[in-house]
Structure formats: structure tokens, C-alpha cells
Amino acid sequence: DGGITQSPKYLFRKEGQNVTLSCEQNLNHDAMYWYRQDPGQGLRLIYYSQIVNDFQKGDIAEGYSVSREKKESFPLTVTSAQKNPTAFYLCASSQPGRSTDTQYFGPGTRLTVL
Amino acid sequence: GNSVTQMEGPVTLSEEAFLTINCTYTATGYPSLFWYVQYPGEGLQLLLKATKADDKGSNKGFEATYRKETTSFHLEKGSVQVSDSAVYFCALGADDYKLSFGAGTTVTVRA
């Protein structure tokens, strides 16, 4: 089955630690996205990538970093510089990569800072 | 800039009731409009979409019509089921590689 996988489903982090969230897609999509979801709020864009080896900051990129070395993978690192990282993180992909096209979402990773 | 405003929840209904969730938008150009649904603990799934004015998107008994004159994309379902309990997000896509989401509306359907 084609789709997007995210791992782990739940992640716990101590303050001061960096953690990396995995996102893999086998839909052969060029574009991938990372969103953050907080209770009672819509999704906010962290980073997006339109093509391998290229990515752009979204609306709330501070304290996060990404890489796009392979078409199917777009990992997100939550650094210690992110002051309030507890949230639900969603990865998405689309083809050919414009936001008028449908974005398909993974199941999400819930990150909790202890 | 682009933005979406959708009806605040939570909304609680009885089975077989009529559901409407209002969504209005502000955008430059000619955006596409989407409704996504999120079941508890899961990611978002596309429910329906419309890409130009007067288009009607429909899926699983849900419908929404892209109204340019009122800048709206209201979601409707004529007879809800318990399985429709979820959070519904209205979203707008323009030419800048981003989707702008509303805050989400939590819908609970009671048997």
C-alpha cells in the first residue's frame, strides 16, 4: 500500500535534548511538509521541501531543522532551541508540489517534553 | 495574506441530524479549498475538495460548494452517524506551496 509512515508514534524528550522524527513516503511525491498541531488550533507549517536537497522555512521554523537527502524521506529534528516542543507533529506529501494539489498526511508523532 | 475562518466547536448532534460547519476564507488569486477530517489519534484524511468557483466537492455523504461571491466553503451532511465523530478542518491552497488551515471543529455524534 502506498502511503506515508511516521515514527515513532509517541516520543518523550527531556529538556535540552534534540530528537528526530521520521517521515517516509512511497507515493513518489516530490513535495513534503512538516506541520505542528496544538490543541484547539489548526496546523502550522514548520518546513517544506519541493525537491530533493532543497527545503524552505514555513511559518514556525525556529528551533527545528530538516534534511531532504532522499525523495522518500524528510526527517525533522526538534532542537533544544525549541522552547515549547510538546505537540502533535504531522508529515505530509503532495505531487507535483503546489498547495492547490492535495496533500496526503501521515499518522503523526506525539512529542512530549518531560 | 491567505486565511481560513471556520465555525467554532464543539458541535454535538444526535444520529441522523443535519450537520453544517461554516468556513469562510480570505485569499488573493484563485485558491483551491479542502475539507480534511481527523479521527482521534490519527493524521488528517482528505474528505473533499474544490478547485474553482461553483465546484461542489462530495464524499461519504458530505458536500461543500465553493462560493466565490460569499468566499465560503461550508461543509454539510444530511444525516450523520456516530462514525462521523471527528475533528474537521477547512483549508485553503494558493500558489505558494502552503495550505492555510482553520482551527478545526470537533463534532460528536451521539447514538
Contacts between the chains, C-beta under 8 A, distances in Angstrom:
chain1	res1	chain2	res2	distance
A	4	B	43	7.8
A	6	B	43	7.7
A	31	B	97	7.1
A	40	B	103	6.6
A	40	B	104	7.5
A	41	B	103	5.7
A	41	B	104	7.5
A	42	B	4	7.6
A	42	B	89	6.3
A	42	B	101	3.5
A	42	B	102	5.4
A	42	B	103	4.8
A	42	B	104	5.9
A	43	B	44	7.7
A	43	B	89	7.3
A	43	B	99	7.6
A	43	B	101	4.6
A	44	B	101	7.9
A	45	B	98	5.6
A	45	B	99	7.6
A	48	B	97	6.0
A	48	B	98	7.3
A	50	B	97	6.5
A	56	B	97	7.5
A	58	B	98	7.0
A	59	B	98	7.9
A	90	B	43	5.5
A	90	B	44	6.8
A	92	B	44	7.8
A	97	B	97	6.7
A	98	B	93	7.6
A	98	B	95	6.5
A	98	B	97	6.2
A	99	B	32	7.7
A	99	B	93	3.7
A	99	B	94	6.3
A	99	B	95	7.4
A	99	B	96	6.5
A	99	B	97	5.1
A	99	B	98	5.2
A	99	B	99	5.2
A	100	B	31	7.1
A	100	B	32	4.2
A	100	B	51	6.6
A	100	B	93	4.7
A	100	B	94	7.1
A	100	B	95	6.9
A	101	B	32	7.8
A	101	B	93	7.3
A	102	B	34	7.3
A	102	B	46	5.5
A	102	B	49	6.4
A	103	B	46	7.9
A	103	B	99	6.0
A	104	B	46	7.2
A	105	B	36	7.7
A	105	B	43	4.0
A	105	B	44	4.3
A	105	B	45	7.1
A	106	B	43	5.2
A	107	B	42	5.7
A	107	B	43	4.6
A	108	B	41	7.9
A	108	B	42	7.0
A	108	B	43	4.8
